[in-house]
Amino acid sequence: MLLNDLLLVLTPRLDHTRAVTFFQKVGQLHLCLPYVKSVQSHNNKVINEALNNIYIDNEDYDSLRASIDSYNNFDNIALAQRMEKHELIEFRRIAAYLFKMNNRWKQAVELCKKDLLFKDAMEYAADSRNMEIAEDLMGWFLDNENYESFAAGTFVMYDMLKPDVILELAWRHNIMDFAMPYLIQCVREYTTKVDKLEVSDETRTKEAETNPQPLVMGEQLMLTPAPGMMPMNNMYGMNQPMYNGGYMGSM
């Protein structure tokens, strides 16, 4: 349209915030969409939110995700709360992603659990570095008899899980086969650590036997009498000062 051509020519002279706000008020923002996209590189909050709203109205979740990843100047939490109840699962997935970006790990994982987005839930729990969230998710898998996701979670969230907790959960639910790969990996990891410690200890022992360290004596303290005090050797009548050519002994 000629309108977009005009706006693109006038781009260096326009106040983009005022221009986008004006077209929003008159309800004609879609007519100048090419212009709005061309100036999004300024990462302006008004422009970003206007485009995000258009993508939501058009149910274009791919463009919305690309916009969110490229331009972060917008109200993240407000957008996430708006989309967490959207009828399309992909928009709810983006809502969980936004919660995760703002360190609202529990909300992100809970939203993934509602939509059965198991992979996203495990990844967000692992990124949170929160052991409580990870263990709660593993327990939720067992409560829903989702043993395959339980087994996958032991590796996706490996660093956030304790072997004794996984062993107890697997034993109580009679699913040791699903936990066995994780337990084998744990045994291997701990065995490797112990082997390295033994080698390191043996190396230190051999170095100590080959190069014994001499005992270092502390520096000898030099004690000097304070002014006006009799030297220690005078207490035994030795090295007494002479007076008038002789020694002055004790009376």
VEXNU-446934 format. One record per residue (C-alpha): residue in three letters; x, y, z. Coordinates in nm, 4 decimals, padded with zeros to 6 digits. Each point is the difference from the previous one (the first is absolute). Example, Ala and Ser with C-alpha at 12.3 -4.5 7.8 and 13.67 -1.06 7.14 Angstrom:
% residues 2
("Ala", (01.2300, -00.4500, 00.7800));
("Ser", (00.1370, 00.3440, -00.0660));
END
This chain:
% residues 251
("Met", (00.0000, 00.0000, 00.0000));
("Leu", (00.1024, 00.3593, -00.0581));
("Leu", (-00.0417, 00.0628, 00.3724));
("Asn", (00.2809, -00.2387, 00.0839));
("Asp", (00.2202, 00.1451, -00.2733));
("Leu", (-00.0545, 00.3468, 00.1460));
("Leu", (00.0731, -00.1147, 00.3523));
("Leu", (00.3171, -00.1799, -00.1064));
("Val", (00.1260, 00.3107, -00.1772));
("Leu", (-00.0756, 00.2150, 00.3053));
("Thr", (00.1470, -00.2518, 00.2462));
("Pro", (00.3061, 00.2157, 00.0916));
("Arg", (-00.2293, 00.2930, 00.0880));
("Leu", (-00.2829, -00.1814, 00.1788));
("Asp", (-00.0574, -00.0460, 00.3696));
("His", (-00.0745, -00.3718, -00.0168));
("Thr", (-00.1670, -00.0151, 00.3387));
("Arg", (-00.2505, 00.2713, -00.0913));
("Ala", (-00.0586, -00.1477, -00.3458));
("Val", (-00.0753, -00.3490, 00.1287));
("Thr", (-00.2166, 00.1373, 00.2806));
("Phe", (-00.2020, 00.2055, -00.2504));
("Phe", (-00.0715, -00.2966, -00.2270));
("Gln", (-00.0962, -00.2069, 00.3034));
("Lys", (-00.2540, 00.2612, 00.1099));
("Val", (-00.1663, 00.0111, -00.3385));
("Gly", (00.0080, -00.3790, -00.0243));
("Gln", (00.1993, -00.0069, -00.3229));
("Leu", (00.3342, -00.1368, 00.1183));
("His", (-00.0272, -00.2999, -00.2306));
("Leu", (00.0125, 00.2348, -00.3011));
("Cys", (00.3537, 00.1085, 00.0836));
("Leu", (00.1344, -00.3331, 00.1220));
("Pro", (00.3033, -00.0007, -00.2370));
("Tyr", (00.1048, 00.3393, 00.1391));
("Val", (-00.0408, -00.1166, 00.3618));
("Lys", (00.2083, -00.3115, -00.0652));
("Ser", (00.2710, 00.2070, -00.1659));
("Val", (00.0468, 00.2198, 00.3077));
("Gln", (-00.0141, -00.2780, 00.2601));
("Ser", (00.3788, -00.0097, -00.0084));
("His", (-00.0111, 00.3042, 00.2327));
("Asn", (-00.1322, -00.2376, 00.2707));
("Asn", (-00.2635, 00.2543, 00.0965));
("Lys", (-00.2480, -00.1210, 00.2619));
("Val", (-00.3086, 00.1441, -00.1740));
("Ile", (00.1005, -00.1535, -00.3338));
("Asn", (00.0846, -00.3384, 00.1524));
("Glu", (-00.3280, -00.0266, 00.1893));
("Ala", (-00.2009, 00.1155, -00.3027));
("Leu", (00.1537, -00.2701, -00.2183));
("Asn", (-00.0377, -00.2653, 00.2698));
("Asn", (-00.3685, 00.0814, 00.0265));
("Ile", (-00.0406, -00.0312, -00.3761));
("Tyr", (00.1704, -00.3389, 00.0016));
("Ile", (-00.2315, -00.1200, 00.2777));
("Asp", (-00.3102, 00.1252, -00.1818));
("Asn", (00.1178, -00.1732, -00.3186));
("Glu", (00.0921, -00.3161, 00.1959));
("Asp", (00.3498, 00.0214, -00.1467));
("Tyr", (00.1944, -00.1629, 00.2840));
("Asp", (00.3171, -00.0482, -00.2068));
("Ser", (00.0342, 00.3732, -00.0664));
("Leu", (-00.0848, 00.0738, 00.3623));
("Arg", (00.2742, -00.2328, 00.1271));
("Ala", (00.2512, 00.1548, -00.2424));
("Ser", (-00.0968, 00.3495, 00.1151));
("Ile", (00.0357, -00.0940, 00.3667));
("Asp", (00.3428, -00.1535, -00.0535));
("Ser", (00.1318, 00.2935, -00.2035));
("Tyr", (-00.1520, 00.2996, 00.1814));
("Asn", (-00.0365, -00.0102, 00.3767));
("Asn", (-00.1312, 00.3499, 00.0714));
("Phe", (-00.3595, -00.0799, 00.0977));
("Asp", (-00.1987, -00.1006, 00.3072));
("Asn", (00.0954, -00.3674, 00.0235));
("Ile", (-00.2206, -00.0955, 00.2940));
("Ala", (-00.3104, 00.1743, -00.1344));
("Leu", (00.0380, -00.1792, -00.3325));
("Ala", (00.0559, -00.3359, 00.1718));
("Gln", (-00.3081, 00.0431, 00.2194));
("Arg", (-00.2049, 00.0940, -00.3056));
("Met", (00.1029, -00.3109, -00.1932));
("Glu", (00.0043, -00.2623, 00.2776));
("Lys", (-00.3750, -00.0506, -00.0530));
("His", (00.0053, 00.0262, -00.3789));
("Glu", (-00.2006, -00.2658, -00.1818));
("Leu", (00.3001, -00.1041, -00.2132));
("Ile", (00.2640, -00.2104, 00.1715));
("Glu", (00.2886, 00.1651, -00.1863));
("Phe", (-00.0854, 00.3353, 00.1559));
("Arg", (-00.0212, -00.1583, 00.3438));
("Arg", (00.3387, -00.1505, -00.0707));
("Ile", (00.1381, 00.3466, -00.0747));
("Ala", (-00.1534, 00.1180, 00.3294));
("Ala", (00.1972, -00.2697, 00.1852));
("Tyr", (00.3100, 00.1073, -00.1915));
("Leu", (-00.0485, 00.3604, 00.1130));
("Phe", (-00.0422, -00.1077, 00.3623));
("Lys", (00.3233, -00.1945, -00.0324));
("Met", (00.1806, 00.3038, -00.1484));
("Asn", (-00.1036, 00.2010, 00.3075));
("Asn", (00.1127, -00.2691, 00.2472));
("Arg", (-00.3544, -00.0965, 00.0939));
("Trp", (00.0971, -00.3631, -00.0161));
("Lys", (-00.2862, -00.1479, 00.1963));
("Gln", (-00.2640, 00.1740, -00.2128));
("Ala", (00.1762, -00.1105, -00.3178));
("Val", (00.0182, -00.3641, 00.1085));
("Glu", (-00.3592, -00.0055, 00.1252));
("Leu", (-00.1256, 00.1405, -00.3309));
("Cys", (00.1943, -00.2668, -00.1895));
("Lys", (-00.1466, -00.2700, 00.2234));
("Lys", (-00.3545, 00.1173, -00.0759));
("Asp", (00.0622, -00.0266, -00.3738));
("Leu", (00.1994, -00.3237, 00.0338));
("Leu", (00.3107, 00.1635, -00.1457));
("Phe", (00.2315, -00.2463, 00.1695));
("Lys", (00.3199, 00.0944, -00.1828));
("Asp", (-00.0419, 00.3713, 00.0705));
("Ala", (-00.0847, -00.0712, 00.3645));
("Met", (00.3163, -00.2049, 00.0479));
("Glu", (00.2199, 00.2573, -00.1722));
("Tyr", (-00.1419, 00.2887, 00.2042));
("Ala", (00.0384, -00.1968, 00.3248));
("Ala", (00.3622, -00.0737, -00.0910));
("Asp", (00.0671, 00.3667, -00.0885));
("Ser", (-00.1478, 00.1138, 00.3305));
("Arg", (00.2774, -00.1757, 00.1976));
("Asn", (-00.2653, -00.0546, 00.2657));
("Met", (00.0028, -00.3489, 00.1499));
("Glu", (-00.3494, 00.0362, 00.1454));
("Ile", (-00.1541, 00.0782, -00.3415));
("Ala", (00.1827, -00.2927, -00.1613));
("Glu", (-00.1052, -00.2508, 00.2662));
("Asp", (-00.3587, 00.1257, -00.0091));
("Leu", (-00.0107, -00.0533, -00.3769));
("Met", (00.1386, -00.3531, 00.0358));
("Gly", (-00.2658, -00.0771, 00.2596));
("Trp", (-00.2676, 00.1366, -00.2337));
("Phe", (00.1174, -00.2353, -00.2746));
("Leu", (-00.0391, -00.2944, 00.2369));
("Asp", (-00.3412, 00.1121, 00.1243));
("Asn", (-00.1181, -00.0007, -00.3621));
("Glu", (00.1761, -00.3302, -00.0737));
("Asn", (00.2092, 00.1684, -00.2645));
("Tyr", (00.3006, -00.2236, 00.0536));
("Glu", (00.1651, 00.0790, -00.3334));
("Ser", (00.0188, 00.3701, 00.0867));
("Phe", (00.1267, -00.0954, 00.3467));
("Ala", (00.2875, -00.1893, -00.1616));
("Ala", (00.0715, 00.2882, -00.2398));
("Gly", (-00.0101, 00.2497, 00.2865));
("Thr", (00.2761, -00.1807, 00.1866));
("Phe", (00.2397, 00.1028, -00.2768));
("Val", (-00.1428, 00.3405, -00.1009));
("Met", (00.0018, 00.1084, 00.3673));
("Tyr", (00.2958, -00.2184, 00.0980));
("Asp", (00.1896, 00.2678, 00.1949));
("Met", (-00.3088, 00.0980, 00.2005));
("Leu", (-00.0908, -00.3482, 00.1270));
("Lys", (00.1343, -00.2056, 00.2873));
("Pro", (00.0612, -00.3716, -00.0581));
("Asp", (-00.1592, -00.1025, 00.3311));
("Val", (-00.3217, 00.1879, -00.0874));
("Ile", (-00.0239, -00.1595, -00.3459));
("Leu", (00.0763, -00.3430, 00.1419));
("Glu", (-00.2717, 00.0350, 00.2644));
("Leu", (-00.2602, 00.1256, -00.2505));
("Ala", (00.0785, -00.2808, -00.2432));
("Trp", (-00.0154, -00.2632, 00.2737));
("Arg", (-00.3294, 00.1296, 00.1427));
("His", (-00.1646, -00.0021, -00.3443));
("Asn", (00.1595, -00.3281, -00.1063));
("Ile", (00.1659, 00.1504, -00.3076));
("Met", (00.3660, -00.0772, 00.0662));
("Asp", (00.0511, -00.0773, -00.3697));
("Phe", (-00.0775, 00.3639, -00.0892));
("Ala", (00.2458, 00.1337, 00.2593));
("Met", (00.2800, -00.2502, -00.0626));
("Pro", (00.1756, 00.1937, -00.2838));
("Tyr", (00.0192, 00.3060, 00.2258));
("Leu", (00.1290, -00.2023, 00.2959));
("Ile", (00.2637, -00.1668, -00.2160));
("Gln", (00.1170, 00.3422, -00.1157));
("Cys", (00.0181, 00.1213, 00.3617));
("Val", (00.2058, -00.3027, 00.1070));
("Arg", (00.2335, 00.0554, -00.2928));
("Glu", (00.0412, 00.3700, 00.0836));
("Tyr", (00.0723, -00.0616, 00.3685));
("Thr", (00.2395, -00.2859, -00.0793));
("Thr", (00.1938, 00.2265, -00.2345));
("Lys", (00.0243, 00.2671, 00.2698));
("Val", (00.1261, -00.2513, 00.2584));
("Asp", (00.2583, -00.1358, -00.2452));
("Lys", (00.1291, 00.3510, -00.0661));
("Leu", (00.0275, 00.0674, 00.3739));
("Glu", (00.1944, -00.3234, 00.0547));
("Val", (00.2424, 00.0836, -00.2811));
("Ser", (00.0468, 00.3521, 00.1362));
("Asp", (00.0632, -00.1341, 00.3514));
("Glu", (00.2535, -00.2546, -00.1246));
("Thr", (00.1830, 00.2708, -00.1952));
("Arg", (00.0254, 00.2240, 00.3079));
("Thr", (00.1232, -00.2930, 00.2109));
("Lys", (00.2753, -00.0888, -00.2493));
("Glu", (00.1115, 00.3634, -00.0234));
("Ala", (00.0191, 00.0227, 00.3782));
("Glu", (00.2137, -00.3186, 00.0180));
("Thr", (00.2317, 00.1093, -00.2815));
("Asn", (00.0491, 00.3575, 00.1156));
("Pro", (-00.0309, 00.0102, 00.3789));
("Gln", (-00.0343, 00.3509, 00.1301));
("Pro", (00.2557, 00.1052, 00.2665));
("Leu", (-00.1300, 00.1205, 00.3318));
("Val", (00.0165, 00.3745, 00.0153));
("Met", (00.0883, 00.1315, 00.3452));
("Gly", (-00.1539, 00.3192, 00.1067));
("Glu", (00.2160, 00.3072, 00.0269));
("Gln", (00.1776, 00.0311, 00.3308));
("Leu", (-00.1463, 00.2733, 00.2093));
("Met", (00.2464, 00.2647, 00.1143));
("Leu", (-00.1043, 00.1237, 00.3416));
("Thr", (00.1451, 00.3328, 00.1124));
("Pro", (-00.0550, 00.1544, 00.3397));
("Ala", (-00.2051, 00.3086, 00.0325));
("Pro", (00.1710, 00.3238, 00.1032));
("Gly", (00.0866, 00.0022, 00.3737));
("Met", (-00.0207, -00.3765, 00.0376));
("Met", (00.2944, -00.2183, 00.0981));
("Pro", (00.1264, -00.2348, -00.2735));
("Met", (-00.0787, -00.3649, 00.0562));
("Asn", (00.3636, -00.1053, 00.0407));
("Asn", (00.0435, 00.2461, 00.2854));
("Met", (-00.2382, -00.2066, 00.2027));
("Tyr", (00.2708, -00.2658, 00.0271));
("Gly", (00.2871, 00.2377, 00.0727));
("Met", (00.1532, -00.0245, -00.3449));
("Asn", (00.1348, 00.2814, -00.2128));
("Gln", (-00.0582, 00.2546, 00.2747));
("Pro", (00.1227, 00.3547, -00.0762));
("Met", (00.3262, 00.1146, 00.1495));
("Tyr", (00.0206, 00.2941, 00.2363));
("Asn", (00.3320, 00.1598, 00.0961));
("Gly", (00.2000, -00.2737, -00.1662));
("Gly", (-00.1731, -00.2917, 00.1629));
("Tyr", (-00.3234, -00.1915, 00.0026));
("Met", (-00.2869, 00.1062, 00.2083));
("Gly", (-00.1379, -00.3194, 00.1414));
("Ser", (-00.3150, -00.0557, 00.1823));
("Met", (00.0045, 00.0796, 00.3693));
END
